[in-house]
Amino acid sequence: MRGQGGEECDEPARKEQRREARVRAVTRGRTFLTTVATEEWVYNSGPGRLLCHRKFPDDRFAEIKTGEG
């Protein structure tokens, strides 16, 4: 499978879905929010290796982070 993050990859170890509120606009002291559906894929390359997290707000690739847990 070719990930939207650029390189070849296997299926993620887990996928997490959530909805997030974001500021759409601030007008005359009022804040208008919008809701964004975000999916995060987590890849685990094995013991002693860092996890890779890929984030897709509104089905668009946004970022890759590596780290523990």
N, C-alpha and C positions, 0 to 999 in steps of 0.2 A: 504494500500500500504506500502511495506517495503522500506524505503529510503536507498540509498547506504551509508548514513551517519550512519547507525547502528540501529536506533530505528523505531518503528512503527510511521506512520504519515499520515495525510490526504493530499488531493491535495493542492499544494501551492496556496496562494492568487494571485500570479502573477509569470510569468516566463519571464526573460529577456535574449535575445541572442545578442551576439556581437562578433566581430572578433578582436583579439589583436595581435600585432606584438611582437615577442620575439627574442632575440639574440640566434642564433643557434651556431655560432662560430665566433671567431676573429682570422684571419690568416694574417700575414704580413701587419698589419695595416688596413686590410679590415674587415668590419663587415658584416656577413651574417645573414639575418633575416628569420624567418619562421612565418607563420600566424597560430594562434590557434583559433578555434571556442570555445567560452566559453558560457555556459548557467548558469544563476544564478536563483535559486528558492527562493522566499520570502514567509515566513509563518507568518501570523498575528493571534495571539492567543486571540485578543480582546483588549478592552480599558484598559489602564494602564499596559499592558504587553509588554515586549520587542519583537521586530521582530527577526525572525531567518532567516539568509541568508545561503544558501548552494551553493557552487560553483563547477561546473563541466567543467573543461577545457578538450577538446577533449573527451567528454563523460566519463570522469573518475572523481570519487569523489575526491575533493581536500581539502575542508575546510568547517567548520561551524563557523559563527560569529553571535553573538547576540548583539542587540543594538537598538537604536531609528532610525527611518526613514532610 
